């Protein structure tokens, strides 16, 4: 059993050290480089970023829907504040991974459905305004703050 299975922090630090040494031209013991798990972990970085952006966009839509449905709610300032924070986080992730933006354009309809479901669960027992089946937002609108 390798450190990957028992102590991923130790494993990752050791693998990073080996890769840096190899990149610097130093000979390292190739058998110590855990290529399959290195590749898996690199892929996981992209998946985690995608999941984070999907979650942030879903939250933004949910709060925008709540504001539209209940503009007189006392929570509106709080919802707006959270939306502003999430927009900044999405934009930061888009700057670090421009491909994410294009990917999210194609995911908006599904994320919108998730936002509607989440909104209805959160306000269970409150009058439910009808929501469009089609996503009423573009990605630019979600991020614009308008």
C-alpha positions in Angstrom: 0.0 0.0 0.0 1.4 3.4 -1.0 1.3 6.7 0.8 -1.4 7.7 -1.7 -3.8 5.2 0.0 -2.7 6.0 3.6 -1.5 9.6 3.7 -2.3 11.7 0.7 -0.6 14.8 2.1 2.7 12.9 2.5 2.2 11.4 -1.0 1.5 14.7 -2.7 4.5 16.5 -1.1 6.8 13.6 -2.1 5.5 13.5 -5.7 5.7 17.3 -6.0 9.3 17.2 -4.8 10.2 14.4 -7.3 8.5 16.2 -10.2 10.3 19.5 -9.4 13.7 17.7 -9.2 13.0 16.0 -12.5 11.9 19.2 -14.1 15.2 20.8 -13.0 17.1 18.0 -14.8 18.0 15.9 -11.8 17.7 12.2 -12.2 15.1 10.7 -9.9 14.0 7.1 -9.3 11.3 6.7 -11.9 9.7 3.9 -9.9 8.9 6.5 -7.1 6.8 8.6 -9.5 3.2 7.4 -9.2 2.1 8.4 -12.7 -1.4 6.9 -12.6 -2.3 8.7 -9.3 -0.5 11.9 -10.4 -2.7 12.0 -13.5 -5.8 11.3 -11.4 -5.1 14.1 -9.0 -4.4 16.6 -11.8 -7.8 15.7 -13.4 -9.4 16.1 -10.0 -8.2 19.8 -9.8 -10.2 20.6 -12.9 -13.2 18.7 -11.7 -13.1 20.5 -8.4 -13.0 23.9 -10.1 -15.9 23.0 -12.4 -18.0 21.8 -9.4 -17.2 25.0 -7.5 -18.3 27.2 -10.3 -21.4 25.2 -10.9 -22.3 25.5 -7.2 -21.6 29.3 -7.2 -23.7 29.9 -10.3 -26.6 27.8 -8.9 -26.5 29.8 -5.7 -26.5 33.1 -7.7 -29.5 32.0 -9.7 -31.4 30.7 -6.6 -30.9 34.0 -4.8 -31.9 36.0 -7.9 -35.1 33.9 -8.2 -35.8 34.5 -4.5 -35.4 38.2 -4.9 -37.7 38.3 -7.9 -40.3 36.1 -6.2 -40.2 37.9 -2.8 -38.8 41.4 -3.3 -40.3 42.5 0.0 -38.5 39.8 2.0 -36.3 41.0 4.8 -33.5 38.7 3.5 -33.1 40.6 0.2 -30.0 42.7 1.3 -28.4 39.5 2.6 -29.2 37.7 -0.7 -27.7 40.5 -2.7 -24.6 40.5 -0.5 -24.1 36.8 -1.0 -24.6 37.2 -4.8 -21.9 39.8 -5.0 -19.4 37.6 -3.1 -20.2 34.6 -5.3 -19.8 36.7 -8.5 -16.3 37.7 -7.5 -15.5 34.1 -6.8 -16.8 32.9 -10.2 -14.9 35.7 -12.0 -11.7 34.8 -10.2 -12.1 31.2 -11.3 -12.9 32.2 -14.9 -9.7 34.3 -15.0 -7.6 31.3 -13.8 -9.5 28.8 -16.1 -11.0 30.5 -19.2 -12.3 27.2 -20.5 -14.7 27.0 -17.5 -16.6 30.0 -18.8 -17.4 28.3 -22.1 -18.3 25.1 -20.3 -20.7 26.9 -18.0 -22.5 28.5 -21.0 -23.6 25.0 -22.0 -24.5 24.0 -18.5 -26.7 27.0 -17.6 -30.0 25.3 -18.3 -29.3 22.4 -16.0 -27.9 24.7 -13.3 -31.1 26.8 -13.6 -33.2 23.7 -12.9 -31.1 22.9 -9.9 -31.5 26.5 -8.6 -35.3 26.3 -9.0 -35.5 23.0 -7.1 -33.2 24.4 -4.3 -35.3 27.5 -4.0 -38.5 25.6 -3.7 -37.0 23.3 -1.1 -35.7 26.2 0.9 -39.0 28.0 1.0 -41.1 24.9 1.6 -44.5 26.0 2.9 -44.3 29.5 1.3 -46.4 30.4 -1.7 -44.5 29.2 -4.7 -44.5 31.5 -7.7 -44.3 29.8 -11.0 -40.9 29.6 -12.6 -40.0 29.5 -16.3 -38.9 26.1 -17.5 -36.2 27.9 -19.6 -33.3 29.6 -18.0 -34.0 33.3 -18.1 -30.4 34.3 -17.5 -27.3 34.5 -19.6 -23.9 34.0 -18.0 -23.1 37.6 -18.6 -26.3 38.7 -16.8 -25.5 36.4 -13.9 -22.1 38.0 -13.5 -22.9 41.6 -14.3 -24.4 42.7 -11.1 -27.1 44.6 -13.0 
